[in-house]
Amino acid sequence: QVQVVESGGGLVQAGGSLRLSCAASGTNIRIVAMAWYRQAPGKERELVARVSGTGRTDYSVVARGRFAISKDNDKNAGYLQMDNLEPEDTALYYCNAIVESPPGWTTTRREYWGQGTQVTVPG
């Protein structure tokens, strides 16, 4: 069974930084691609950043220039470095991972979601 778990959230002052982690656990798996989403109270979930299987990265308008996404296939993990945080960044952040099991079999790719990690930036 594959599980995806986020960590690294917390409360930081405006202008501070956080590094979120996303770890996938399971036997004989490989993370192919990853994306980070967030959802604030009263708002719909939105895409923050993503990295493709070829290593290309994309960022939302609010994240571009402040956030950086990366992944480590050997560790089955990914990260979201967030700098210059603002109160508007307060949200529950979710990891979405595309996983192959067994590695190399593209027909076994599946999408997994973590349960979120809270980021709070007081005004």
Protein Blocks (a to p, Z undefined) as FASTA:
>chain_A
ZZdddehiacddehiacddddddedehiadfbdcdddddehiacddfbdcdfkopacddf
klgopaccdddfklopaddddehiafklgccddddddddddehiaklgccdddebjaddd
dZZ
